[in-house]
């Protein structure tokens, strides 16, 4: 998982049409992660949006839902919309 997909982390060319994701500082090879503080709220999947604000007030032993590949797919969709439509 890249965990920080946003327009600033996508580079593209027009001829031929290609795109690549860059900046893997927050990336992980794990299939699931409980580190929800990496992604900007604007690109965060809806199931984690309110959770990100609530995390600061949760006790350390509280179980958080896993952040998975589907969250990166959501972030990519939002970033693509912004790149195409401004």
N, CA, C and O atoms as a Maestro MAE file, in Angstrom:
{
 s_m_m2io_version
 :::
 2.0.0
}

f_m_ct {
 s_m_title
 :::
 protein
 m_atom[344] {
  # First column is atom index #
  i_m_mmod_type
  r_m_x_coord
  r_m_y_coord
  r_m_z_coord
  i_m_residue_number
  s_m_chain_name
  s_m_pdb_residue_name
  s_m_pdb_atom_name
  i_m_atomic_number
  :::
  1 25 0.839 -1.180 0.000 1 A "UNK " " N  " 7
  2 3 0.000 0.000 0.000 1 A "UNK " " CA " 6
  3 2 0.882 1.241 0.000 1 A "UNK " " C  " 6
  4 15 1.888 1.296 0.708 1 A "UNK " " O  " 8
  5 25 0.509 2.215 -0.781 2 A "UNK " " N  " 7
  6 3 1.264 3.460 -0.850 2 A "UNK " " CA " 6
  7 2 0.867 4.371 0.310 2 A "UNK " " C  " 6
  8 15 1.744 5.011 0.892 2 A "UNK " " O  " 8
  9 25 -0.388 4.457 0.666 3 A "UNK " " N  " 7
  10 3 -0.965 5.163 1.813 3 A "UNK " " CA " 6
  11 2 -0.851 6.681 1.780 3 A "UNK " " C  " 6
  12 15 -1.142 7.333 2.783 3 A "UNK " " O  " 8
  13 25 -0.438 7.260 0.661 4 A "UNK " " N  " 7
  14 3 -0.377 8.726 0.556 4 A "UNK " " CA " 6
  15 2 -0.612 9.145 -0.889 4 A "UNK " " C  " 6
  16 15 0.122 9.973 -1.429 4 A "UNK " " O  " 8
  17 25 -1.635 8.573 -1.511 5 A "UNK " " N  " 7
  18 3 -1.933 8.907 -2.905 5 A "UNK " " CA " 6
  19 2 -2.675 10.227 -2.955 5 A "UNK " " C  " 6
  20 15 -3.715 10.403 -2.321 5 A "UNK " " O  " 8
  21 25 -2.116 11.153 -3.726 6 A "UNK " " N  " 7
  22 3 -2.695 12.483 -3.941 6 A "UNK " " CA " 6
  23 2 -2.079 13.018 -5.224 6 A "UNK " " C  " 6
  24 15 -1.064 12.486 -5.673 6 A "UNK " " O  " 8
  25 25 -2.655 14.049 -5.829 7 A "UNK " " N  " 7
  26 3 -2.133 14.557 -7.100 7 A "UNK " " CA " 6
  27 2 -0.641 14.888 -7.062 7 A "UNK " " C  " 6
  28 15 0.049 14.691 -8.062 7 A "UNK " " O  " 8
  29 25 -0.136 15.376 -5.957 8 A "UNK " " N  " 7
  30 3 1.271 15.706 -5.848 8 A "UNK " " CA " 6
  31 2 2.187 14.492 -5.899 8 A "UNK " " C  " 6
  32 15 3.394 14.626 -6.105 8 A "UNK " " O  " 8
  33 25 1.616 13.315 -5.712 9 A "UNK " " N  " 7
  34 3 2.400 12.084 -5.744 9 A "UNK " " CA " 6
  35 2 2.132 11.263 -6.996 9 A "UNK " " C  " 6
  36 15 2.395 10.060 -7.023 9 A "UNK " " O  " 8
  37 25 1.608 11.912 -8.036 10 A "UNK " " N  " 7
  38 3 1.359 11.250 -9.311 10 A "UNK " " CA " 6
  39 2 2.052 12.062 -10.411 10 A "UNK " " C  " 6
  40 15 1.865 13.274 -10.512 10 A "UNK " " O  " 8
  41 25 2.849 11.378 -11.227 11 A "UNK " " N  " 7
  42 3 3.448 12.036 -12.381 11 A "UNK " " CA " 6
  43 2 2.869 11.396 -13.635 11 A "UNK " " C  " 6
  44 15 2.528 10.213 -13.633 11 A "UNK " " O  " 8
  45 25 2.757 12.175 -14.703 12 A "UNK " " N  " 7
  46 3 2.129 11.657 -15.921 12 A "UNK " " CA " 6
  47 2 2.765 12.255 -17.158 12 A "UNK " " C  " 6
  48 15 3.347 13.339 -17.118 12 A "UNK " " O  " 8
  49 25 2.642 11.518 -18.273 13 A "UNK " " N  " 7
  50 3 3.037 12.012 -19.586 13 A "UNK " " CA " 6
  51 2 1.824 11.892 -20.501 13 A "UNK " " C  " 6
  52 15 0.921 11.094 -20.249 13 A "UNK " " O  " 8
  53 25 1.811 12.692 -21.563 14 A "UNK " " N  " 7
  54 3 0.661 12.650 -22.481 14 A "UNK " " CA " 6
  55 2 0.911 11.778 -23.695 14 A "UNK " " C  " 6
  56 15 -0.011 11.119 -24.176 14 A "UNK " " O  " 8
  57 25 2.135 11.757 -24.204 15 A "UNK " " N  " 7
  58 3 2.446 10.944 -25.389 15 A "UNK " " CA " 6
  59 2 3.669 10.091 -25.122 15 A "UNK " " C  " 6
  60 15 4.777 10.627 -25.141 15 A "UNK " " O  " 8
  61 25 3.542 8.831 -24.880 16 A "UNK " " N  " 7
  62 3 2.309 8.081 -24.698 16 A "UNK " " CA " 6
  63 2 1.695 8.388 -23.327 16 A "UNK " " C  " 6
  64 15 2.382 8.842 -22.412 16 A "UNK " " O  " 8
  65 25 0.410 8.135 -23.207 17 A "UNK " " N  " 7
  66 3 -0.295 8.397 -21.955 17 A "UNK " " CA " 6
  67 2 0.147 7.385 -20.901 17 A "UNK " " C  " 6
  68 15 -0.119 6.189 -21.013 17 A "UNK " " O  " 8
  69 25 0.824 7.891 -19.883 18 A "UNK " " N  " 7
  70 3 1.310 7.052 -18.790 18 A "UNK " " CA " 6
  71 2 1.245 7.829 -17.497 18 A "UNK " " C  " 6
  72 15 1.361 9.054 -17.487 18 A "UNK " " O  " 8
  73 25 1.060 7.111 -16.407 19 A "UNK " " N  " 7
  74 3 1.073 7.731 -15.084 19 A "UNK " " CA " 6
  75 2 1.805 6.808 -14.127 19 A "UNK " " C  " 6
  76 15 1.805 5.588 -14.291 19 A "UNK " " O  " 8
  77 25 2.428 7.412 -13.125 20 A "UNK " " N  " 7
  78 3 3.135 6.645 -12.111 20 A "UNK " " CA " 6
  79 2 2.938 7.315 -10.760 20 A "UNK " " C  " 6
  80 15 2.869 8.540 -10.657 20 A "UNK " " O  " 8
  81 25 2.850 6.498 -9.745 21 A "UNK " " N  " 7
  82 3 2.750 6.988 -8.381 21 A "UNK " " CA " 6
  83 2 4.168 7.082 -7.826 21 A "UNK " " C  " 6
  84 15 4.975 6.170 -8.006 21 A "UNK " " O  " 8
  85 25 4.465 8.188 -7.154 22 A "UNK " " N  " 7
  86 3 5.793 8.396 -6.568 22 A "UNK " " CA " 6
  87 2 5.649 8.643 -5.067 22 A "UNK " " C  " 6
  88 15 4.533 8.630 -4.548 22 A "UNK " " O  " 8
  89 25 6.739 8.862 -4.377 23 A "UNK " " N  " 7
  90 3 6.802 9.175 -2.954 23 A "UNK " " CA " 6
  91 2 6.252 8.021 -2.114 23 A "UNK " " C  " 6
  92 15 5.088 8.012 -1.713 23 A "UNK " " O  " 8
  93 25 7.112 7.070 -1.868 24 A "UNK " " N  " 7
  94 3 6.723 5.881 -1.114 24 A "UNK " " CA " 6
  95 2 7.179 5.935 0.344 24 A "UNK " " C  " 6
  96 15 7.419 4.893 0.954 24 A "UNK " " O  " 8
  97 25 7.300 7.137 0.906 25 A "UNK " " N  " 7
  98 3 7.731 7.282 2.293 25 A "UNK " " CA " 6
  99 2 6.812 6.562 3.274 25 A "UNK " " C  " 6
  100 15 7.286 6.023 4.274 25 A "UNK " " O  " 8
  101 25 5.513 6.542 3.009 26 A "UNK " " N  " 7
  102 3 4.551 5.930 3.925 26 A "UNK " " CA " 6
  103 2 4.116 4.540 3.471 26 A "UNK " " C  " 6
  104 15 3.244 3.930 4.090 26 A "UNK " " O  " 8
  105 25 4.715 4.037 2.400 27 A "UNK " " N  " 7
  106 3 4.295 2.754 1.838 27 A "UNK " " CA " 6
  107 2 4.646 1.595 2.770 27 A "UNK " " C  " 6
  108 15 5.564 1.684 3.585 27 A "UNK " " O  " 8
  109 25 3.891 0.510 2.624 28 A "UNK " " N  " 7
  110 3 4.146 -0.703 3.393 28 A "UNK " " CA " 6
  111 2 3.837 -1.913 2.527 28 A "UNK " " C  " 6
  112 15 2.981 -1.852 1.645 28 A "UNK " " O  " 8
  113 25 4.533 -3.008 2.780 29 A "UNK " " N  " 7
  114 3 4.259 -4.265 2.082 29 A "UNK " " CA " 6
  115 2 3.159 -5.048 2.790 29 A "UNK " " C  " 6
  116 15 2.657 -6.034 2.249 29 A "UNK " " O  " 8
  117 25 2.777 -4.620 3.995 30 A "UNK " " N  " 7
  118 3 1.709 -5.310 4.720 30 A "UNK " " CA " 6
  119 2 0.402 -5.192 3.955 30 A "UNK " " C  " 6
  120 15 0.139 -4.171 3.319 30 A "UNK " " O  " 8
  121 25 -0.412 -6.231 4.017 31 A "UNK " " N  " 7
  122 3 -1.706 -6.207 3.327 31 A "UNK " " CA " 6
  123 2 -2.741 -5.404 4.109 31 A "UNK " " C  " 6
  124 15 -3.789 -5.049 3.569 31 A "UNK " " O  " 8
  125 25 -2.456 -5.120 5.355 32 A "UNK " " N  " 7
  126 3 -3.351 -4.324 6.192 32 A "UNK " " CA " 6
  127 2 -2.500 -3.493 7.146 32 A "UNK " " C  " 6
  128 15 -1.423 -3.918 7.563 32 A "UNK " " O  " 8
  129 25 -2.983 -2.326 7.479 33 A "UNK " " N  " 7
  130 3 -2.248 -1.421 8.357 33 A "UNK " " CA " 6
  131 2 -3.224 -0.725 9.292 33 A "UNK " " C  " 6
  132 15 -4.357 -0.430 8.911 33 A "UNK " " O  " 8
  133 25 -2.787 -0.468 10.506 34 A "UNK " " N  " 7
  134 3 -3.619 0.283 11.433 34 A "UNK " " CA " 6
  135 2 -3.083 1.703 11.615 34 A "UNK " " C  " 6
  136 15 -3.540 2.434 12.493 34 A "UNK " " O  " 8
  137 25 -2.120 2.088 10.790 35 A "UNK " " N  " 7
  138 3 -1.553 3.432 10.850 35 A "UNK " " CA " 6
  139 2 -2.355 4.322 9.911 35 A "UNK " " C  " 6
  140 15 -2.039 4.439 8.727 35 A "UNK " " O  " 8
  141 25 -3.390 4.943 10.452 36 A "UNK " " N  " 7
  142 3 -4.318 5.737 9.640 36 A "UNK " " CA " 6
  143 2 -3.910 7.198 9.541 36 A "UNK " " C  " 6
  144 15 -4.617 7.983 8.908 36 A "UNK " " O  " 8
  145 25 -2.807 7.584 10.138 37 A "UNK " " N  " 7
  146 3 -2.450 8.990 10.203 37 A "UNK " " CA " 6
  147 2 -1.637 9.460 8.997 37 A "UNK " " C  " 6
  148 15 -1.229 10.621 8.963 37 A "UNK " " O  " 8
  149 25 -1.391 8.614 8.022 38 A "UNK " " N  " 7
  150 3 -0.534 8.968 6.895 38 A "UNK " " CA " 6
  151 2 -1.262 9.744 5.799 38 A "UNK " " C  " 6
  152 15 -0.716 10.714 5.276 38 A "UNK " " O  " 8
  153 25 -2.447 9.352 5.451 39 A "UNK " " N  " 7
  154 3 -3.171 9.910 4.309 39 A "UNK " " CA " 6
  155 2 -3.811 11.249 4.663 39 A "UNK " " C  " 6
  156 15 -4.329 11.416 5.767 39 A "UNK " " O  " 8
  157 25 -3.778 12.195 3.741 40 A "UNK " " N  " 7
  158 3 -4.481 13.462 3.945 40 A "UNK " " CA " 6
  159 2 -5.985 13.189 3.960 40 A "UNK " " C  " 6
  160 15 -6.472 12.383 3.167 40 A "UNK " " O  " 8
  161 25 -6.716 13.844 4.841 41 A "UNK " " N  " 7
  162 3 -8.155 13.608 4.992 41 A "UNK " " CA " 6
  163 2 -8.879 13.769 3.665 41 A "UNK " " C  " 6
  164 15 -9.823 13.026 3.394 41 A "UNK " " O  " 8
  165 25 -8.475 14.701 2.845 42 A "UNK " " N  " 7
  166 3 -9.140 14.960 1.559 42 A "UNK " " CA " 6
  167 2 -9.177 13.717 0.658 42 A "UNK " " C  " 6
  168 15 -10.109 13.558 -0.131 42 A "UNK " " O  " 8
  169 25 -8.179 12.841 0.769 43 A "UNK " " N  " 7
  170 3 -8.079 11.655 -0.086 43 A "UNK " " CA " 6
  171 2 -8.360 10.361 0.674 43 A "UNK " " C  " 6
  172 15 -8.203 9.270 0.126 43 A "UNK " " O  " 8
  173 25 -8.765 10.480 1.907 44 A "UNK " " N  " 7
  174 3 -8.999 9.319 2.753 44 A "UNK " " CA " 6
  175 2 -10.355 8.689 2.448 44 A "UNK " " C  " 6
  176 15 -11.345 9.395 2.254 44 A "UNK " " O  " 8
  177 25 -10.396 7.365 2.406 45 A "UNK " " N  " 7
  178 3 -11.649 6.648 2.157 45 A "UNK " " CA " 6
  179 2 -12.670 7.019 3.231 45 A "UNK " " C  " 6
  180 15 -12.300 7.237 4.384 45 A "UNK " " O  " 8
  181 25 -13.956 7.093 2.864 46 A "UNK " " N  " 7
  182 3 -14.973 7.581 3.795 46 A "UNK " " CA " 6
  183 2 -15.056 6.802 5.103 46 A "UNK " " C  " 6
  184 15 -15.386 7.377 6.140 46 A "UNK " " O  " 8
  185 25 -14.763 5.504 5.072 47 A "UNK " " N  " 7
  186 3 -14.858 4.733 6.320 47 A "UNK " " CA " 6
  187 2 -13.789 5.122 7.336 47 A "UNK " " C  " 6
  188 15 -13.884 4.746 8.504 47 A "UNK " " O  " 8
  189 25 -12.764 5.877 6.904 48 A "UNK " " N  " 7
  190 3 -11.715 6.295 7.823 48 A "UNK " " CA " 6
  191 2 -11.718 7.794 8.110 48 A "UNK " " C  " 6
  192 15 -10.962 8.247 8.969 48 A "UNK " " O  " 8
  193 25 -12.531 8.563 7.428 49 A "UNK " " N  " 7
  194 3 -12.507 10.019 7.576 49 A "UNK " " CA " 6
  195 2 -12.775 10.458 9.008 49 A "UNK " " C  " 6
  196 15 -11.979 11.205 9.579 49 A "UNK " " O  " 8
  197 25 -13.879 10.010 9.601 50 A "UNK " " N  " 7
  198 3 -14.175 10.412 10.986 50 A "UNK " " CA " 6
  199 2 -13.261 9.709 11.966 50 A "UNK " " C  " 6
  200 15 -12.972 10.235 13.041 50 A "UNK " " O  " 8
  201 25 -12.804 8.520 11.602 51 A "UNK " " N  " 7
  202 3 -11.898 7.773 12.471 51 A "UNK " " CA " 6
  203 2 -10.588 8.515 12.674 51 A "UNK " " C  " 6
  204 15 -10.047 8.511 13.780 51 A "UNK " " O  " 8
  205 25 -10.069 9.148 11.634 52 A "UNK " " N  " 7
  206 3 -8.790 9.854 11.743 52 A "UNK " " CA " 6
  207 2 -8.860 10.940 12.805 52 A "UNK " " C  " 6
  208 15 -7.906 11.124 13.560 52 A "UNK " " O  " 8
  209 25 -9.967 11.658 12.877 53 A "UNK " " N  " 7
  210 3 -10.113 12.704 13.890 53 A "UNK " " CA " 6
  211 2 -10.283 12.112 15.281 53 A "UNK " " C  " 6
  212 15 -9.857 12.713 16.267 53 A "UNK " " O  " 8
  213 25 -10.905 10.936 15.370 54 A "UNK " " N  " 7
  214 3 -11.186 10.319 16.665 54 A "UNK " " CA " 6
  215 2 -9.974 9.595 17.245 54 A "UNK " " C  " 6
  216 15 -9.925 9.385 18.457 54 A "UNK " " O  " 8
  217 25 -9.004 9.209 16.439 55 A "UNK " " N  " 7
  218 3 -7.874 8.394 16.897 55 A "UNK " " CA " 6
  219 2 -7.129 9.045 18.048 55 A "UNK " " C  " 6
  220 15 -6.705 8.357 18.977 55 A "UNK " " O  " 8
  221 25 -6.968 10.321 18.003 56 A "UNK " " N  " 7
  222 3 -6.197 11.008 19.057 56 A "UNK " " CA " 6
  223 2 -6.799 10.812 20.437 56 A "UNK " " C  " 6
  224 15 -6.083 10.884 21.435 56 A "UNK " " O  " 8
  225 25 -8.111 10.565 20.513 57 A "UNK " " N  " 7
  226 3 -8.787 10.435 21.796 57 A "UNK " " CA " 6
  227 2 -9.005 8.987 22.225 57 A "UNK " " C  " 6
  228 15 -9.571 8.740 23.289 57 A "UNK " " O  " 8
  229 25 -8.566 8.034 21.419 58 A "UNK " " N  " 7
  230 3 -8.770 6.620 21.742 58 A "UNK " " CA " 6
  231 2 -7.658 6.092 22.638 58 A "UNK " " C  " 6
  232 15 -6.500 6.481 22.489 58 A "UNK " " O  " 8
  233 25 -8.011 5.197 23.580 59 A "UNK " " N  " 7
  234 3 -6.956 4.566 24.381 59 A "UNK " " CA " 6
  235 2 -6.064 3.690 23.497 59 A "UNK " " C  " 6
  236 15 -6.515 3.192 22.466 59 A "UNK " " O  " 8
  237 25 -4.822 3.503 23.888 60 A "UNK " " N  " 7
  238 3 -3.864 2.746 23.082 60 A "UNK " " CA " 6
  239 2 -4.318 1.325 22.778 60 A "UNK " " C  " 6
  240 15 -4.000 0.803 21.710 60 A "UNK " " O  " 8
  241 25 -5.048 0.687 23.678 61 A "UNK " " N  " 7
  242 3 -5.463 -0.694 23.460 61 A "UNK " " CA " 6
  243 2 -6.703 -0.809 22.568 61 A "UNK " " C  " 6
  244 15 -7.137 -1.921 22.268 61 A "UNK " " O  " 8
  245 25 -7.270 0.300 22.145 62 A "UNK " " N  " 7
  246 3 -8.461 0.273 21.291 62 A "UNK " " CA " 6
  247 2 -8.117 -0.340 19.926 62 A "UNK " " C  " 6
  248 15 -7.092 -0.007 19.331 62 A "UNK " " O  " 8
  249 25 -8.976 -1.231 19.441 63 A "UNK " " N  " 7
  250 3 -8.759 -1.889 18.155 63 A "UNK " " CA " 6
  251 2 -9.318 -1.018 17.031 63 A "UNK " " C  " 6
  252 15 -10.489 -0.639 17.053 63 A "UNK " " O  " 8
  253 25 -8.475 -0.707 16.057 64 A "UNK " " N  " 7
  254 3 -8.878 0.095 14.910 64 A "UNK " " CA " 6
  255 2 -9.091 -0.817 13.714 64 A "UNK " " C  " 6
  256 15 -8.449 -1.863 13.617 64 A "UNK " " O  " 8
  257 25 -9.978 -0.441 12.801 65 A "UNK " " N  " 7
  258 3 -10.140 -1.253 11.587 65 A "UNK " " CA " 6
  259 2 -8.881 -1.172 10.728 65 A "UNK " " C  " 6
  260 15 -8.143 -0.188 10.773 65 A "UNK " " O  " 8
  261 25 -8.655 -2.208 9.959 66 A "UNK " " N  " 7
  262 3 -7.490 -2.247 9.079 66 A "UNK " " CA " 6
  263 2 -7.646 -1.304 7.896 66 A "UNK " " C  " 6
  264 15 -8.723 -1.181 7.312 66 A "UNK " " O  " 8
  265 25 -6.569 -0.656 7.565 67 A "UNK " " N  " 7
  266 3 -6.469 0.190 6.385 67 A "UNK " " CA " 6
  267 2 -5.912 -0.705 5.295 67 A "UNK " " C  " 6
  268 15 -4.776 -1.166 5.404 67 A "UNK " " O  " 8
  269 25 -6.680 -0.963 4.246 68 A "UNK " " N  " 7
  270 3 -6.256 -1.900 3.211 68 A "UNK " " CA " 6
  271 2 -6.102 -1.253 1.849 68 A "UNK " " C  " 6
  272 15 -6.195 -0.034 1.701 68 A "UNK " " O  " 8
  273 25 -5.866 -2.093 0.865 69 A "UNK " " N  " 7
  274 3 -5.652 -1.637 -0.502 69 A "UNK " " CA " 6
  275 2 -6.840 -0.847 -1.044 69 A "UNK " " C  " 6
  276 15 -6.659 0.056 -1.861 69 A "UNK " " O  " 8
  277 25 -8.049 -1.175 -0.600 70 A "UNK " " N  " 7
  278 3 -9.235 -0.458 -1.085 70 A "UNK " " CA " 6
  279 2 -9.166 1.031 -0.742 70 A "UNK " " C  " 6
  280 15 -9.704 1.861 -1.476 70 A "UNK " " O  " 8
  281 25 -8.517 1.369 0.355 71 A "UNK " " N  " 7
  282 3 -8.365 2.784 0.720 71 A "UNK " " CA " 6
  283 2 -7.450 3.498 -0.279 71 A "UNK " " C  " 6
  284 15 -7.694 4.657 -0.615 71 A "UNK " " O  " 8
  285 25 -6.397 2.819 -0.759 72 A "UNK " " N  " 7
  286 3 -5.537 3.401 -1.788 72 A "UNK " " CA " 6
  287 2 -6.298 3.584 -3.096 72 A "UNK " " C  " 6
  288 15 -6.101 4.577 -3.796 72 A "UNK " " O  " 8
  289 25 -7.159 2.641 -3.424 73 A "UNK " " N  " 7
  290 3 -7.961 2.737 -4.648 73 A "UNK " " CA " 6
  291 2 -8.890 3.944 -4.562 73 A "UNK " " C  " 6
  292 15 -9.046 4.675 -5.540 73 A "UNK " " O  " 8
  293 25 -9.500 4.156 -3.411 74 A "UNK " " N  " 7
  294 3 -10.366 5.335 -3.211 74 A "UNK " " CA " 6
  295 2 -9.546 6.614 -3.411 74 A "UNK " " C  " 6
  296 15 -9.959 7.518 -4.137 74 A "UNK " " O  " 8
  297 25 -8.385 6.678 -2.763 75 A "UNK " " N  " 7
  298 3 -7.532 7.869 -2.869 75 A "UNK " " CA " 6
  299 2 -7.138 8.133 -4.317 75 A "UNK " " C  " 6
  300 15 -7.111 9.284 -4.754 75 A "UNK " " O  " 8
  301 25 -6.834 7.082 -5.058 76 A "UNK " " N  " 7
  302 3 -6.467 7.232 -6.467 76 A "UNK " " CA " 6
  303 2 -7.628 7.805 -7.274 76 A "UNK " " C  " 6
  304 15 -7.428 8.661 -8.136 76 A "UNK " " O  " 8
  305 25 -8.836 7.336 -6.994 77 A "UNK " " N  " 7
  306 3 -10.011 7.848 -7.707 77 A "UNK " " CA " 6
  307 2 -10.223 9.338 -7.453 77 A "UNK " " C  " 6
  308 15 -10.499 10.095 -8.383 77 A "UNK " " O  " 8
  309 25 -10.096 9.753 -6.210 78 A "UNK " " N  " 7
  310 3 -10.260 11.177 -5.862 78 A "UNK " " CA " 6
  311 2 -9.156 12.003 -6.526 78 A "UNK " " C  " 6
  312 15 -9.424 13.075 -7.069 78 A "UNK " " O  " 8
  313 25 -7.926 11.510 -6.485 79 A "UNK " " N  " 7
  314 3 -6.802 12.235 -7.106 79 A "UNK " " CA " 6
  315 2 -7.007 12.348 -8.610 79 A "UNK " " C  " 6
  316 15 -6.751 13.406 -9.186 79 A "UNK " " O  " 8
  317 25 -7.466 11.274 -9.261 80 A "UNK " " N  " 7
  318 3 -7.713 11.318 -10.708 80 A "UNK " " CA " 6
  319 2 -8.806 12.327 -11.049 80 A "UNK " " C  " 6
  320 15 -8.685 13.069 -12.024 80 A "UNK " " O  " 8
  321 25 -9.865 12.358 -10.254 81 A "UNK " " N  " 7
  322 3 -10.920 13.344 -10.486 81 A "UNK " " CA " 6
  323 2 -10.367 14.764 -10.442 81 A "UNK " " C  " 6
  324 15 -10.690 15.594 -11.292 81 A "UNK " " O  " 8
  325 25 -9.535 15.032 -9.449 82 A "UNK " " N  " 7
  326 3 -8.942 16.365 -9.336 82 A "UNK " " CA " 6
  327 2 -8.019 16.682 -10.509 82 A "UNK " " C  " 6
  328 15 -8.017 17.803 -11.019 82 A "UNK " " O  " 8
  329 25 -7.243 15.700 -10.930 83 A "UNK " " N  " 7
  330 3 -6.322 15.931 -12.058 83 A "UNK " " CA " 6
  331 2 -7.074 16.179 -13.363 83 A "UNK " " C  " 6
  332 15 -6.642 16.987 -14.185 83 A "UNK " " O  " 8
  333 25 -8.195 15.489 -13.555 84 A "UNK " " N  " 7
  334 3 -8.959 15.619 -14.808 84 A "UNK " " CA " 6
  335 2 -9.863 16.834 -14.795 84 A "UNK " " C  " 6
  336 15 -9.968 17.539 -15.799 84 A "UNK " " O  " 8
  337 25 -10.525 17.094 -13.656 85 A "UNK " " N  " 7
  338 3 -11.538 18.156 -13.606 85 A "UNK " " CA " 6
  339 2 -11.090 19.397 -12.847 85 A "UNK " " C  " 6
  340 15 -11.841 20.369 -12.765 85 A "UNK " " O  " 8
  341 25 -9.899 19.385 -12.297 86 A "UNK " " N  " 7
  342 3 -9.411 20.561 -11.601 86 A "UNK " " CA " 6
  343 2 -9.914 20.730 -10.198 86 A "UNK " " C  " 6
  344 15 -9.556 21.698 -9.527 86 A "UNK " " O  " 8
  :::
 }
 m_bond[343] {
  # First column is bond index #
  i_m_from
  i_m_to
  i_m_order
  :::
  1 1 2 1
  2 2 3 1
  3 3 4 2
  4 3 5 1
  5 5 6 1
  6 6 7 1
  7 7 8 2
  8 7 9 1
  9 9 10 1
  10 10 11 1
  11 11 12 2
  12 11 13 1
  13 13 14 1
  14 14 15 1
  15 15 16 2
  16 15 17 1
  17 17 18 1
  18 18 19 1
  19 19 20 2
  20 19 21 1
  21 21 22 1
  22 22 23 1
  23 23 24 2
  24 23 25 1
  25 25 26 1
  26 26 27 1
  27 27 28 2
  28 27 29 1
  29 29 30 1
  30 30 31 1
  31 31 32 2
  32 31 33 1
  33 33 34 1
  34 34 35 1
  35 35 36 2
  36 35 37 1
  37 37 38 1
  38 38 39 1
  39 39 40 2
  40 39 41 1
  41 41 42 1
  42 42 43 1
  43 43 44 2
  44 43 45 1
  45 45 46 1
  46 46 47 1
  47 47 48 2
  48 47 49 1
  49 49 50 1
  50 50 51 1
  51 51 52 2
  52 51 53 1
  53 53 54 1
  54 54 55 1
  55 55 56 2
  56 55 57 1
  57 57 58 1
  58 58 59 1
  59 59 60 2
  60 59 61 1
  61 61 62 1
  62 62 63 1
  63 63 64 2
  64 63 65 1
  65 65 66 1
  66 66 67 1
  67 67 68 2
  68 67 69 1
  69 69 70 1
  70 70 71 1
  71 71 72 2
  72 71 73 1
  73 73 74 1
  74 74 75 1
  75 75 76 2
  76 75 77 1
  77 77 78 1
  78 78 79 1
  79 79 80 2
  80 79 81 1
  81 81 82 1
  82 82 83 1
  83 83 84 2
  84 83 85 1
  85 85 86 1
  86 86 87 1
  87 87 88 2
  88 87 89 1
  89 89 90 1
  90 90 91 1
  91 91 92 2
  92 91 93 1
  93 93 94 1
  94 94 95 1
  95 95 96 2
  96 95 97 1
  97 97 98 1
  98 98 99 1
  99 99 100 2
  100 99 101 1
  101 101 102 1
  102 102 103 1
  103 103 104 2
  104 103 105 1
  105 105 106 1
  106 106 107 1
  107 107 108 2
  108 107 109 1
  109 109 110 1
  110 110 111 1
  111 111 112 2
  112 111 113 1
  113 113 114 1
  114 114 115 1
  115 115 116 2
  116 115 117 1
  117 117 118 1
  118 118 119 1
  119 119 120 2
  120 119 121 1
  121 121 122 1
  122 122 123 1
  123 123 124 2
  124 123 125 1
  125 125 126 1
  126 126 127 1
  127 127 128 2
  128 127 129 1
  129 129 130 1
  130 130 131 1
  131 131 132 2
  132 131 133 1
  133 133 134 1
  134 134 135 1
  135 135 136 2
  136 135 137 1
  137 137 138 1
  138 138 139 1
  139 139 140 2
  140 139 141 1
  141 141 142 1
  142 142 143 1
  143 143 144 2
  144 143 145 1
  145 145 146 1
  146 146 147 1
  147 147 148 2
  148 147 149 1
  149 149 150 1
  150 150 151 1
  151 151 152 2
  152 151 153 1
  153 153 154 1
  154 154 155 1
  155 155 156 2
  156 155 157 1
  157 157 158 1
  158 158 159 1
  159 159 160 2
  160 159 161 1
  161 161 162 1
  162 162 163 1
  163 163 164 2
  164 163 165 1
  165 165 166 1
  166 166 167 1
  167 167 168 2
  168 167 169 1
  169 169 170 1
  170 170 171 1
  171 171 172 2
  172 171 173 1
  173 173 174 1
  174 174 175 1
  175 175 176 2
  176 175 177 1
  177 177 178 1
  178 178 179 1
  179 179 180 2
  180 179 181 1
  181 181 182 1
  182 182 183 1
  183 183 184 2
  184 183 185 1
  185 185 186 1
  186 186 187 1
  187 187 188 2
  188 187 189 1
  189 189 190 1
  190 190 191 1
  191 191 192 2
  192 191 193 1
  193 193 194 1
  194 194 195 1
  195 195 196 2
  196 195 197 1
  197 197 198 1
  198 198 199 1
  199 199 200 2
  200 199 201 1
  201 201 202 1
  202 202 203 1
  203 203 204 2
  204 203 205 1
  205 205 206 1
  206 206 207 1
  207 207 208 2
  208 207 209 1
  209 209 210 1
  210 210 211 1
  211 211 212 2
  212 211 213 1
  213 213 214 1
  214 214 215 1
  215 215 216 2
  216 215 217 1
  217 217 218 1
  218 218 219 1
  219 219 220 2
  220 219 221 1
  221 221 222 1
  222 222 223 1
  223 223 224 2
  224 223 225 1
  225 225 226 1
  226 226 227 1
  227 227 228 2
  228 227 229 1
  229 229 230 1
  230 230 231 1
  231 231 232 2
  232 231 233 1
  233 233 234 1
  234 234 235 1
  235 235 236 2
  236 235 237 1
  237 237 238 1
  238 238 239 1
  239 239 240 2
  240 239 241 1
  241 241 242 1
  242 242 243 1
  243 243 244 2
  244 243 245 1
  245 245 246 1
  246 246 247 1
  247 247 248 2
  248 247 249 1
  249 249 250 1
  250 250 251 1
  251 251 252 2
  252 251 253 1
  253 253 254 1
  254 254 255 1
  255 255 256 2
  256 255 257 1
  257 257 258 1
  258 258 259 1
  259 259 260 2
  260 259 261 1
  261 261 262 1
  262 262 263 1
  263 263 264 2
  264 263 265 1
  265 265 266 1
  266 266 267 1
  267 267 268 2
  268 267 269 1
  269 269 270 1
  270 270 271 1
  271 271 272 2
  272 271 273 1
  273 273 274 1
  274 274 275 1
  275 275 276 2
  276 275 277 1
  277 277 278 1
  278 278 279 1
  279 279 280 2
  280 279 281 1
  281 281 282 1
  282 282 283 1
  283 283 284 2
  284 283 285 1
  285 285 286 1
  286 286 287 1
  287 287 288 2
  288 287 289 1
  289 289 290 1
  290 290 291 1
  291 291 292 2
  292 291 293 1
  293 293 294 1
  294 294 295 1
  295 295 296 2
  296 295 297 1
  297 297 298 1
  298 298 299 1
  299 299 300 2
  300 299 301 1
  301 301 302 1
  302 302 303 1
  303 303 304 2
  304 303 305 1
  305 305 306 1
  306 306 307 1
  307 307 308 2
  308 307 309 1
  309 309 310 1
  310 310 311 1
  311 311 312 2
  312 311 313 1
  313 313 314 1
  314 314 315 1
  315 315 316 2
  316 315 317 1
  317 317 318 1
  318 318 319 1
  319 319 320 2
  320 319 321 1
  321 321 322 1
  322 322 323 1
  323 323 324 2
  324 323 325 1
  325 325 326 1
  326 326 327 1
  327 327 328 2
  328 327 329 1
  329 329 330 1
  330 330 331 1
  331 331 332 2
  332 331 333 1
  333 333 334 1
  334 334 335 1
  335 335 336 2
  336 335 337 1
  337 337 338 1
  338 338 339 1
  339 339 340 2
  340 339 341 1
  341 341 342 1
  342 342 343 1
  343 343 344 2
  :::
 }
}
